[in-house]
């Protein structure tokens, strides 16, 4: 089975630092033989101008768009309801089919907050909502992510998981163990590698660290999109294409 290949635009971090807009990077994603690009909200400086440009760029390059929001869905136990509504609207403006949040502080969430989430997620079910753990002890552990996913399942909220193979290292958890636990909820996968340094974990390109990302993919659903999500060094276009080819060749062997 061939997975849908995605490029999170983080791979072009150096180009963005030099002034490139995300819409300008979509032709590179298409040239690398990916089927989708993941747009980063924190890199959008002018929403009214850039959202239509992203929609047009995706159309011109035959790409699906995903939308990454690097803030918690819950803060102090309360759903970020206004932000979620805003993000759904932005996603539709650019034609994105998925949105992704960090989980945030869900543990203290009251039942009414979950009900608000269920109502919004059902109303906007054409835009898939996923959550992931971040690299913090408070919000990155498996228990936090599973707690929200299980609660959403139990109340009928269509909320699913983005599994990030590297983030669990920051909270001292084993990525493959967590892959097994999260597999029933996973609808999207982020790939990166991680190396341990004297300053702590550091993100690396695939096969430049100690993460068994191939083993993780074997444990996760075979029909969900997989994204490269790490800054890529020059020559960036060649490196991105080569790593996408690794993932494609692997998935075709399942």
URKA-V256585 format. One record per pair of residues at least 4 apart in sequence whose ideal C-beta (glycine too) atoms are under 8 Angstrom apart, sorted by the first residue. I is the first residue (numbers start at 1). J is the second residue. Records with the same first field share a line. If there is no record, write none. Layout:
I->J ; J
This chain:
1->222 ; 223 ; 251 ; 252 ; 254
2->248 ; 251 ; 252
3->222 ; 223 ; 224 ; 225 ; 226 ; 247 ; 248 ; 251
4->35 ; 36 ; 64 ; 224 ; 225 ; 226
5->33 ; 34 ; 35 ; 36 ; 225 ; 226 ; 227 ; 244 ; 247 ; 248
6->34 ; 35 ; 36 ; 37 ; 38 ; 66 ; 225 ; 226 ; 227 ; 228
7->11 ; 29 ; 32 ; 34 ; 36 ; 37 ; 38 ; 227 ; 228 ; 240 ; 244
8->37 ; 38 ; 40 ; 68 ; 190 ; 227 ; 228 ; 229
9->16 ; 22 ; 25 ; 29 ; 37 ; 38 ; 39 ; 40 ; 43
10->40 ; 229 ; 230 ; 231
11->228 ; 229 ; 230 ; 231 ; 232 ; 236 ; 240
12->16 ; 20 ; 25 ; 28 ; 232 ; 236
13->17 ; 231 ; 232
14->18 ; 231 ; 233 ; 234 ; 236
15->20 ; 25 ; 236
16->20 ; 22 ; 25 ; 43
20->24 ; 25
21->25 ; 50 ; 53
22->26 ; 39 ; 40 ; 43 ; 44 ; 50 ; 54
23->50 ; 53 ; 54 ; 56 ; 57
24->57
25->29 ; 37
26->30 ; 37 ; 54 ; 57 ; 58 ; 60 ; 61 ; 63
27->31 ; 57 ; 60 ; 61
28->32 ; 236 ; 237 ; 240
29->34 ; 36 ; 37 ; 61 ; 63
30->34 ; 61 ; 62 ; 63
31->237 ; 241
32->237 ; 240 ; 241 ; 244
33->241 ; 244 ; 245 ; 248
34->63 ; 244
35->63 ; 64 ; 225
36->63 ; 64 ; 65 ; 66 ; 225 ; 227
37->58 ; 63 ; 64 ; 65 ; 66
38->65 ; 66 ; 67 ; 68 ; 100 ; 227 ; 229
39->43 ; 44 ; 54 ; 65 ; 66 ; 67 ; 68 ; 94 ; 96
40->44 ; 68 ; 70
41->67 ; 68 ; 69 ; 70 ; 87 ; 90
42->70
44->50 ; 51
45->50
46->50
47->51 ; 90
48->52
49->53
50->54
51->55 ; 90 ; 93 ; 94
52->56 ; 93 ; 94
53->57
54->58 ; 65 ; 94 ; 95
55->59 ; 65 ; 93 ; 94 ; 95
56->60
57->61 ; 63
58->63 ; 64 ; 65 ; 94 ; 95
59->95
64->97
65->94 ; 95 ; 96 ; 97
66->96 ; 97 ; 98 ; 99 ; 100 ; 188 ; 225 ; 227
67->87 ; 90 ; 91 ; 94 ; 96 ; 98 ; 99 ; 100
68->99 ; 100
69->83 ; 87 ; 99 ; 100 ; 101
70->102
71->80 ; 83 ; 101 ; 102 ; 104
72->80 ; 101 ; 102 ; 103 ; 104 ; 105 ; 134 ; 139
73->79 ; 80 ; 84 ; 101 ; 102 ; 103 ; 104 ; 106 ; 117 ; 131 ; 148
74->78 ; 79 ; 80 ; 103 ; 104 ; 105 ; 106 ; 109 ; 113 ; 148
75->80 ; 104 ; 105
76->105 ; 108
77->105 ; 106 ; 107 ; 108 ; 109 ; 110 ; 113
78->109 ; 113
79->84 ; 109 ; 113 ; 114 ; 116 ; 117
80->84 ; 104
81->85 ; 116 ; 120
82->86
83->87
84->88 ; 101 ; 117 ; 120
85->89 ; 120
86->90
87->91 ; 99 ; 101
88->92 ; 99 ; 120 ; 124 ; 127
89->93
90->94 ; 96
91->95 ; 96 ; 97 ; 98 ; 99 ; 127
92->96 ; 127
96->127
97->126 ; 127 ; 128
98->127 ; 128 ; 129 ; 130 ; 187 ; 188
99->127 ; 128 ; 129 ; 130
100->129 ; 130 ; 131 ; 132 ; 162 ; 188
101->129 ; 130 ; 131 ; 132
102->131 ; 132 ; 133 ; 134 ; 139
103->131 ; 132 ; 133 ; 134 ; 139 ; 144 ; 145 ; 148
104->139
105->109 ; 138 ; 139
106->144 ; 147 ; 148 ; 151
107->144 ; 147
109->113 ; 114 ; 148 ; 151
110->114
111->115
112->116
113->117
114->118 ; 151 ; 152 ; 155 ; 157
115->119 ; 155
116->120
117->121 ; 152 ; 157 ; 159
118->122 ; 152 ; 155 ; 156 ; 157
119->123
120->124
121->125 ; 129 ; 152 ; 157 ; 158 ; 159
122->156 ; 157 ; 158
124->129
125->158
128->158 ; 160 ; 187
129->158 ; 159 ; 160
130->159 ; 160 ; 161 ; 162 ; 187 ; 188
131->145 ; 148 ; 149 ; 159 ; 160 ; 161 ; 162
132->145 ; 161 ; 162 ; 163 ; 164 ; 167 ; 190
133->139 ; 140 ; 141 ; 142 ; 144 ; 145 ; 164 ; 167 ; 168 ; 171
134->139 ; 140 ; 167
135->140 ; 167 ; 170 ; 171
136->140 ; 170 ; 171
137->141 ; 171
138->144
139->144
140->144 ; 167 ; 168 ; 170 ; 171
141->145 ; 171 ; 173
142->146 ; 168 ; 173 ; 178 ; 181 ; 182
143->147
144->148
145->149 ; 161 ; 182
146->150 ; 181 ; 182 ; 185
147->151
148->152 ; 159
149->153 ; 159 ; 160 ; 161 ; 182 ; 185
150->154
151->155 ; 157
152->156 ; 157 ; 158 ; 159
153->157 ; 185
160->185 ; 186 ; 187 ; 188
161->182 ; 185 ; 186 ; 187 ; 188
162->186 ; 187 ; 188 ; 189 ; 190
163->178 ; 179 ; 182 ; 186 ; 188 ; 189 ; 190 ; 216 ; 220
164->168 ; 189 ; 190 ; 192 ; 229
165->175 ; 179 ; 189 ; 190 ; 191 ; 192 ; 211 ; 213 ; 216
166->170 ; 175 ; 190 ; 192 ; 193 ; 194 ; 201 ; 203 ; 211 ; 230
167->171 ; 190
168->173 ; 174 ; 175 ; 178
169->173 ; 175 ; 194 ; 196 ; 201 ; 211
170->200 ; 201
173->177 ; 178
174->178
175->179 ; 211 ; 212 ; 216
176->180 ; 212 ; 215 ; 216 ; 219
177->181
178->182
179->183 ; 186 ; 216 ; 219 ; 220
180->219
182->186 ; 220
183->219 ; 220 ; 221
186->220 ; 221 ; 224
187->221 ; 224
188->224 ; 225 ; 227
189->216 ; 217 ; 220 ; 224 ; 225 ; 226 ; 227
190->227 ; 229
191->206 ; 213 ; 217 ; 226 ; 227 ; 228 ; 229 ; 247
192->203 ; 204 ; 205 ; 206 ; 211 ; 213 ; 228 ; 229 ; 230
193->203 ; 204 ; 205 ; 206 ; 207 ; 208 ; 209 ; 210 ; 211 ; 213 ; 230
194->201 ; 202 ; 203 ; 204 ; 209 ; 210 ; 211
195->201 ; 202 ; 204 ; 208 ; 209 ; 210
196->200 ; 201 ; 202 ; 210
197->201 ; 202
202->209
203->230 ; 231
204->208 ; 209 ; 230
205->230 ; 232 ; 233 ; 239 ; 243
206->213 ; 228 ; 243 ; 246 ; 247
207->246
211->216
212->216
213->217
214->218 ; 250
215->219
216->220
217->226 ; 247 ; 250 ; 251
218->254
220->224
222->251 ; 254
226->247 ; 251
228->232 ; 240 ; 243 ; 244 ; 247
232->236 ; 239 ; 240 ; 243
233->239
234->239
235->239
236->240
237->241
238->242
239->243
240->244
241->245
242->246
243->247
244->248
245->249
246->250
247->251
248->252
249->253
250->254
